[in-house]
Amino acid sequence: MKNVLRSGTAALVTGALLAGCATQPEPVATQAPAPVETKTPDILDRQPASPPAGIFRPDVPAPAPLPEPGQAAPPLMRPHPPQGQTRVLELLPPTLTRDRKAWAGDIAAAFTALRLAPTDRNFCAVIGVIEQESGFEADPVVPGLSRIAWREIETRRQRYGIPKLALDAALSKTSPNGQTYKRRLDTLRTERQMSALYDDMIAELPGGSLLLSGYNPVRTGGPMQVSIAFAEAHARETSSRTVVDGDVRRAVFTRRGGVYFGVAHLLDYPAPYSTPLYRFADFNAGHYSSRNAAFQRAVARLTKKPLVLDGDLLRYDNGRPSANPSATQKAVLALSKRLKLDADDINAGLRQEKTDAFARTPVYQRVFSLADRTSGGRAPREAMPRIDLKSPKIQRKLTTEWFAKRVNMRYGNCMTRAARGAGTTN
């Protein structure tokens, strides 16, 4: 959803086309993504000892909740057999008529490959995200993408003092698909087209590879708008399990590849949330952002200093913790004496913020122990990340909370369809 097309679009075009220009385009002016969680062979080893009624626990179905006094016990709930495609077909929105069986097959295939429990709740979580992100389009159209690209190009041309005639001449060059680069810019409609255009510019234009390697402005894609950086990392770490052949970036823009990596990002990590709402927030903001936002809120209340509850505890440069401490890091360090931890212990714990292991570090446990004693009750362990979504294609104010609630609504609709069907599972 977020960060589909960044301001790097202009640098991509002007730098690649005019490699002789003395000024090198500046890097994309956005925070680099935090490191992706390192996976272990069996995700169950990383589950909490006593997980809540977590509807997304992989490999095994969540236990049915105990009935309230006076209520009848719920029927026995079992996971669906591996041929979950039939159940997915029943759960898909009735408005989806095109390629319905293919969508169900690819969703079921992802669950099988990732060894995730094929339950109604898991299926509905994925269906809710796909419906929100793309409306079940493998390569969704981005309204006004050509206009956005041209506006960014013109801004960069003026910034670097590139003569318009020189830019026009470069863009008139014929690209590998037989069209000029200008024609391809004029007809841009999807992120896959934009990514392919970028790749051709790097490969074909003078100096493109030298100046622009690593600056592809298309950071997310496919039916679930999954992060390409996540997909590439996931493919490296699970090469024996991946169902995607060939180039990962290109696979993300396909139905099967986009669904596979999107399901992995949404479900294939342990998160002890009480409601799926926070997992949907994590899908938008990054793994464990909702847990980390709650940690930030606890720290802010202990220090009486305002913090942005964005779920990022550290600053990052090119995916690595920065030497420049974040506001959250400074605030936790200020609690050093009360936590009875030195700076090395605190920083070592914070560096695990993108893994489930962070909840087992001394800094996490002591912050919440102190927060519980101070508040006289149990401080919340989950909170909605406060993030404004920024992208040239977004024309109004959107937030991670907006996204999570929209997906949650679609998830609820899917669960209603499940309840009306012939039996449900957790």
C-alpha positions as CSV (number, residue, x, y, z in Angstrom):
1,M,0.0,0.0,0.0
2,K,2.5,2.6,1.1
3,N,5.7,3.8,-0.6
4,V,4.8,2.5,-4.0
5,L,6.3,5.3,-6.0
6,R,8.8,7.6,-4.2
7,S,10.6,10.8,-5.2
8,G,13.4,8.7,-6.6
9,T,11.3,8.5,-9.8
10,A,12.8,11.7,-11.1
11,A,16.4,10.7,-10.2
12,L,15.9,7.4,-12.0
13,V,15.0,9.1,-15.2
14,T,17.2,12.2,-15.4
15,G,20.3,10.4,-14.0
16,A,20.0,7.4,-16.3
17,L,19.3,9.4,-19.4
18,L,21.9,12.0,-18.8
19,A,24.8,10.2,-17.3
20,G,27.2,12.9,-18.4
21,C,25.7,15.4,-16.0
22,A,28.2,16.3,-13.3
23,T,25.7,16.2,-10.5
24,Q,24.8,12.7,-9.2
25,P,21.1,12.3,-8.2
26,E,20.6,12.2,-4.5
27,P,19.4,9.0,-2.9
28,V,15.7,8.4,-2.2
29,A,14.7,10.7,0.6
30,T,13.0,8.2,2.7
31,Q,13.9,6.1,5.7
32,A,15.5,2.8,4.8
33,P,13.4,-0.3,5.7
34,A,14.4,-1.9,9.0
35,P,16.0,-5.4,8.8
36,V,13.7,-8.2,8.0
37,E,13.1,-10.8,10.7
38,T,15.5,-13.8,10.5
39,K,13.6,-17.0,10.3
40,T,14.3,-20.2,12.1
41,P,13.5,-23.7,10.7
42,D,10.5,-24.2,12.9
43,I,8.4,-21.1,13.6
44,L,6.7,-22.9,16.5
45,D,10.0,-22.7,18.5
46,R,9.5,-19.0,18.6
47,Q,5.9,-19.0,19.8
48,P,5.2,-17.7,23.3
49,A,4.9,-20.4,25.9
50,S,1.2,-19.6,26.5
51,P,0.0,-17.7,23.4
52,P,-3.4,-16.0,23.5
53,A,-6.2,-17.2,21.4
54,G,-4.0,-16.2,18.5
55,I,-5.9,-16.8,15.3
56,F,-2.8,-16.7,13.2
57,R,-0.6,-19.2,14.9
58,P,1.1,-21.1,12.0
59,D,0.9,-24.9,11.5
60,V,-1.7,-25.6,14.2
61,P,-5.2,-24.2,14.7
62,A,-5.9,-21.9,17.5
63,P,-7.9,-23.5,20.3
64,A,-11.6,-22.7,20.4
65,P,-12.5,-20.2,23.2
66,L,-14.1,-21.6,26.3
67,P,-17.8,-21.0,26.5
68,E,-19.2,-18.4,28.8
69,P,-21.3,-19.7,31.8
70,G,-24.6,-20.9,30.5
71,Q,-23.5,-21.2,26.9
72,A,-23.3,-24.4,25.0
73,A,-19.9,-25.7,24.1
74,P,-18.9,-24.7,20.5
75,P,-18.6,-27.5,18.0
76,L,-15.3,-29.2,17.5
77,M,-13.2,-27.2,15.0
78,R,-10.6,-28.8,12.8
79,P,-8.4,-27.3,10.2
80,H,-9.3,-27.9,6.6
81,P,-7.4,-30.6,4.7
82,P,-4.6,-29.5,2.4
83,Q,-7.0,-29.1,-0.5
84,G,-8.0,-25.8,1.0
85,Q,-8.7,-24.4,-2.4
86,T,-12.4,-25.4,-2.2
87,R,-12.8,-23.5,1.1
88,V,-11.1,-20.5,-0.2
89,L,-13.5,-20.5,-3.2
90,E,-16.4,-20.3,-0.7
91,L,-14.8,-17.4,1.2
92,L,-13.8,-15.2,-1.7
93,P,-16.0,-12.1,-2.2
94,P,-19.0,-12.9,-4.3
95,T,-18.2,-9.9,-6.5
96,L,-15.0,-11.6,-7.7
97,T,-15.9,-13.4,-10.9
98,R,-12.7,-13.2,-13.0
99,D,-10.0,-15.9,-12.4
100,R,-11.8,-17.0,-9.2
101,K,-10.5,-20.5,-9.2
102,A,-7.0,-19.3,-10.0
103,W,-7.0,-16.9,-7.0
104,A,-8.2,-19.7,-4.7
105,G,-5.5,-22.0,-6.0
106,D,-2.7,-19.5,-5.5
107,I,-3.8,-18.7,-2.0
108,A,-4.1,-22.4,-1.0
109,A,-0.7,-23.1,-2.7
110,A,0.9,-20.3,-0.5
111,F,-0.5,-21.8,2.7
112,T,0.8,-25.3,1.7
113,A,4.3,-24.0,0.8
114,L,4.6,-21.9,4.0
115,R,3.1,-24.7,6.2
116,L,0.4,-22.3,7.6
117,A,-2.8,-23.6,9.1
118,P,-5.5,-23.5,6.4
119,T,-8.2,-22.1,8.6
120,D,-11.1,-19.7,7.9
121,R,-9.5,-17.0,10.0
122,N,-6.1,-17.2,8.2
123,F,-7.8,-17.4,4.8
124,C,-10.0,-14.4,5.6
125,A,-7.0,-12.4,6.8
126,V,-5.3,-12.9,3.4
127,I,-8.5,-12.2,1.5
128,G,-9.1,-9.0,3.4
129,V,-5.6,-7.7,2.5
130,I,-5.9,-8.6,-1.2
131,E,-9.3,-7.0,-1.4
132,Q,-8.1,-3.8,0.2
133,E,-4.7,-3.5,-1.6
134,S,-5.7,-4.4,-5.2
135,G,-9.3,-5.5,-5.4
136,F,-8.0,-8.9,-6.7
137,E,-5.8,-7.5,-9.5
138,A,-2.4,-9.1,-9.9
139,D,-0.9,-5.9,-11.2
140,P,-3.2,-3.1,-10.1
141,V,-3.5,0.1,-12.1
142,V,-2.2,3.2,-10.3
143,P,-4.4,6.2,-11.3
144,G,-2.4,9.0,-12.8
145,L,0.9,7.1,-12.7
146,S,2.2,8.7,-15.9
147,R,1.3,12.2,-14.7
148,I,3.0,11.5,-11.4
149,A,6.2,10.3,-13.2
150,W,6.3,13.3,-15.5
151,R,5.8,15.8,-12.7
152,E,8.7,14.2,-10.8
153,I,10.9,14.2,-13.9
154,E,10.3,17.9,-14.5
155,T,11.0,18.8,-10.9
156,R,14.3,17.0,-11.0
157,R,15.2,18.5,-14.4
158,Q,14.8,22.0,-13.0
159,R,16.7,21.1,-9.8
160,Y,19.7,19.8,-11.6
161,G,19.6,22.5,-14.4
162,I,19.2,19.9,-17.2
163,P,18.2,21.6,-20.5
164,K,14.8,20.4,-21.6
165,L,16.0,19.8,-25.1
166,A,18.7,17.4,-23.8
167,L,16.1,15.5,-21.7
168,D,13.7,15.3,-24.6
169,A,16.4,14.0,-26.9
170,A,17.4,11.3,-24.4
171,L,13.8,10.2,-23.9
172,S,13.3,9.8,-27.6
173,K,15.7,6.9,-27.6
174,T,14.0,3.6,-28.5
175,S,13.8,1.2,-25.5
176,P,14.2,-2.6,-25.6
177,N,10.4,-3.2,-26.1
178,G,10.4,-1.1,-29.3
179,Q,8.8,2.0,-27.8
180,T,10.6,5.2,-26.9
181,Y,11.1,5.9,-23.3
182,K,8.8,8.9,-23.7
183,R,6.1,6.7,-25.1
184,R,6.4,4.3,-22.2
185,L,6.3,7.2,-19.7
186,D,3.2,8.5,-21.4
187,T,1.4,5.2,-21.1
188,L,2.5,4.0,-17.6
189,R,-0.4,2.4,-15.8
190,T,1.0,-0.2,-13.3
191,E,3.9,-0.6,-11.0
192,R,5.2,-3.6,-13.0
193,Q,5.5,-1.4,-16.1
194,M,7.3,1.2,-14.0
195,S,9.7,-1.3,-12.6
196,A,10.4,-2.8,-16.0
197,L,11.0,0.7,-17.4
198,Y,13.5,1.3,-14.6
199,D,15.3,-1.9,-15.3
200,D,15.6,-1.1,-19.0
201,M,17.0,2.4,-18.2
202,I,19.7,0.9,-16.0
203,A,20.7,-1.7,-18.6
204,E,20.5,0.4,-21.8
205,L,21.2,4.0,-21.0
206,P,24.8,5.3,-20.7
207,G,25.9,5.2,-17.0
208,G,22.5,3.9,-15.8
209,S,23.9,0.9,-14.0
210,L,26.6,2.9,-12.4
211,L,24.4,5.8,-11.2
212,L,21.1,4.1,-10.4
213,S,21.8,0.6,-9.2
214,G,19.7,0.0,-6.1
215,Y,17.4,3.0,-6.6
216,N,14.4,1.4,-8.2
217,P,11.5,3.7,-7.1
218,V,9.0,0.8,-7.1
219,R,9.3,-0.6,-3.6
220,T,6.1,-2.6,-3.3
221,G,4.0,-4.5,-5.8
222,G,1.5,-7.2,-6.7
223,P,-1.9,-8.0,-5.5
224,M,-0.9,-7.6,-1.8
225,Q,1.4,-4.7,-2.4
226,V,4.2,-6.6,-0.6
227,S,7.6,-5.0,0.0
228,I,10.0,-6.2,-2.6
229,A,12.9,-5.9,-0.1
230,F,11.0,-8.4,2.2
231,A,10.3,-10.7,-0.7
232,E,14.0,-10.8,-1.7
233,A,15.1,-11.4,1.9
234,H,12.4,-14.1,2.4
235,A,13.5,-15.9,-0.8
236,R,17.1,-15.9,0.4
237,E,16.3,-17.2,3.8
238,T,13.8,-19.9,2.6
239,S,15.3,-21.0,-0.7
240,S,14.3,-24.6,-0.2
241,R,10.7,-23.6,0.5
242,T,9.9,-20.9,-2.0
243,V,7.5,-21.6,-4.7
244,V,8.7,-18.8,-6.9
245,D,11.2,-19.4,-9.7
246,G,13.4,-16.8,-11.3
247,D,13.7,-13.1,-10.5
248,V,11.9,-12.3,-7.2
249,R,11.2,-8.7,-8.1
250,R,9.3,-9.8,-11.3
251,A,7.6,-12.6,-9.4
252,V,6.1,-10.1,-6.9
253,F,4.1,-8.5,-9.8
254,T,2.4,-11.8,-10.6
255,R,-0.6,-13.3,-9.0
256,R,1.1,-16.4,-7.6
257,G,4.3,-14.7,-6.5
258,G,2.6,-11.7,-5.1
259,V,0.2,-13.8,-3.1
260,Y,3.0,-16.1,-1.8
261,F,5.2,-13.3,-0.5
262,G,2.2,-11.4,0.8
263,V,0.9,-14.3,2.8
264,A,4.4,-14.9,4.2
265,H,4.6,-11.2,5.3
266,L,1.2,-11.3,6.8
267,L,1.2,-14.6,8.6
268,D,4.5,-16.3,8.7
269,Y,5.8,-14.8,11.9
270,P,4.7,-15.2,15.6
271,A,2.9,-12.2,17.0
272,P,1.0,-12.4,20.3
273,Y,-1.8,-10.0,19.5
274,S,-5.3,-10.2,21.0
275,T,-6.9,-9.1,17.7
276,P,-6.0,-9.4,14.0
277,L,-6.3,-5.6,13.8
278,Y,-2.7,-5.2,15.0
279,R,-1.4,-7.8,12.6
280,F,-3.0,-5.9,9.7
281,A,-1.2,-2.7,11.1
282,D,2.0,-4.7,11.1
283,F,1.5,-5.6,7.4
284,N,1.5,-1.9,6.6
285,A,4.0,-0.6,9.1
286,G,6.4,-3.6,9.5
287,H,6.6,-6.7,11.6
288,Y,6.1,-6.0,15.3
289,S,5.3,-2.3,14.8
290,S,2.1,-2.6,17.0
291,R,4.1,-4.3,19.8
292,N,6.8,-1.7,19.5
293,A,4.4,1.2,19.5
294,A,3.0,-0.1,22.9
295,F,6.6,-0.2,24.1
296,Q,7.1,3.4,23.0
297,R,3.9,4.5,24.8
298,A,5.1,2.8,28.0
299,V,8.5,4.6,27.8
300,A,6.8,7.9,27.1
301,R,4.7,7.6,30.2
302,L,7.6,6.6,32.3
303,T,9.8,9.4,31.1
304,K,6.9,11.9,30.7
305,K,8.4,12.8,27.3
306,P,6.3,12.7,24.1
307,L,7.3,10.1,21.6
308,V,6.1,9.3,18.1
309,L,4.4,5.9,18.4
310,D,5.6,4.7,15.0
311,G,6.9,1.3,16.0
312,D,10.5,2.1,15.0
313,L,12.7,2.1,18.2
314,L,16.0,2.9,16.4
315,R,17.1,5.0,13.4
316,Y,18.3,3.1,10.4
317,D,20.8,3.8,7.7
318,N,20.6,1.5,4.7
319,G,18.9,-1.1,6.9
320,R,21.4,-1.0,9.8
321,P,21.0,0.7,13.2
322,S,22.3,4.3,12.9
323,A,24.9,5.8,15.2
324,N,22.5,8.7,15.5
325,P,20.2,7.7,18.4
326,S,16.4,7.9,17.9
327,A,14.2,9.8,20.4
328,T,12.9,6.5,21.7
329,Q,16.5,5.2,22.2
330,K,17.4,8.3,24.1
331,A,14.3,8.0,26.3
332,V,15.1,4.4,27.2
333,L,18.7,5.2,28.0
334,A,17.4,7.9,30.3
335,L,15.7,5.1,32.2
336,S,18.9,3.2,32.7
337,K,19.1,3.6,36.4
338,R,15.5,2.7,37.0
339,L,15.8,-0.3,34.7
340,K,19.1,-1.3,36.3
341,L,20.6,-1.8,32.8
342,D,23.6,-0.2,31.3
343,A,23.7,1.4,27.8
344,D,25.2,-1.7,26.2
345,D,22.4,-3.9,27.5
346,I,19.7,-1.5,26.4
347,N,21.1,-1.0,22.9
348,A,21.6,-4.8,22.5
349,G,17.9,-5.3,23.4
350,L,16.6,-2.5,21.1
351,R,18.5,-4.0,18.2
352,Q,16.2,-6.9,18.3
353,E,13.1,-4.8,17.8
354,K,12.1,-6.4,14.5
355,T,12.1,-9.9,16.0
356,D,9.8,-11.7,18.5
357,A,12.9,-12.2,20.6
358,F,12.7,-8.5,21.7
359,A,9.8,-9.4,24.0
360,R,12.2,-11.6,25.9
361,T,15.0,-9.1,26.4
362,P,15.7,-7.5,29.8
363,V,15.0,-4.0,28.5
364,Y,11.5,-4.9,27.2
365,Q,10.5,-6.9,30.3
366,R,11.8,-4.3,32.8
367,V,10.2,-1.4,31.0
368,F,6.8,-3.1,31.2
369,S,7.4,-4.3,34.7
370,L,8.0,-0.7,35.7
371,A,5.1,0.5,33.6
372,D,2.8,-2.0,35.3
373,R,3.8,-1.0,38.8
374,T,3.6,2.7,37.9
375,S,0.1,2.5,36.4
376,G,-1.3,0.1,39.0
377,G,-2.3,-2.4,36.3
378,R,-1.1,-4.2,33.2
379,A,0.1,-1.7,30.6
380,P,-1.1,-2.6,27.1
381,R,1.3,-4.7,25.1
382,E,-0.1,-3.6,21.7
383,A,-0.9,-0.2,20.2
384,M,-1.8,1.2,16.8
385,P,1.3,2.7,15.1
386,R,0.8,6.4,14.3
387,I,2.1,6.6,10.8
388,D,0.9,8.9,8.0
389,L,1.2,7.1,4.6
390,K,3.2,9.1,2.1
391,S,3.3,8.5,-1.6
392,P,2.8,10.6,-4.7
393,K,-0.2,8.5,-5.7
394,I,-1.9,9.2,-2.3
395,Q,-4.1,12.3,-2.8
396,R,-5.6,12.4,0.7
397,K,-4.5,11.8,4.3
398,L,-4.2,8.1,5.0
399,T,-2.7,6.4,8.0
400,T,-1.7,2.9,9.1
401,E,-4.7,2.9,11.4
402,W,-7.0,3.7,8.4
403,F,-5.4,0.8,6.5
404,A,-5.7,-1.7,9.4
405,K,-9.3,-0.8,10.1
406,R,-10.3,-1.1,6.4
407,V,-8.7,-4.6,6.2
408,N,-10.3,-5.5,9.5
409,M,-13.7,-4.6,8.1
410,R,-13.1,-6.8,5.0
411,Y,-11.8,-9.6,7.2
412,G,-15.0,-9.4,9.2
413,N,-17.1,-9.6,6.1
414,C,-15.2,-12.7,5.1
415,M,-15.7,-14.3,8.5
416,T,-19.5,-13.6,8.1
417,R,-19.4,-15.5,4.9
418,A,-17.6,-18.3,6.6
419,A,-20.2,-18.4,9.4
420,R,-23.0,-18.7,6.9
421,G,-21.2,-21.6,5.1
422,A,-21.2,-25.2,6.0
423,G,-19.1,-25.0,9.1
424,T,-16.2,-22.8,10.1
425,T,-12.7,-23.3,11.6
426,N,-10.7,-21.1,13.8
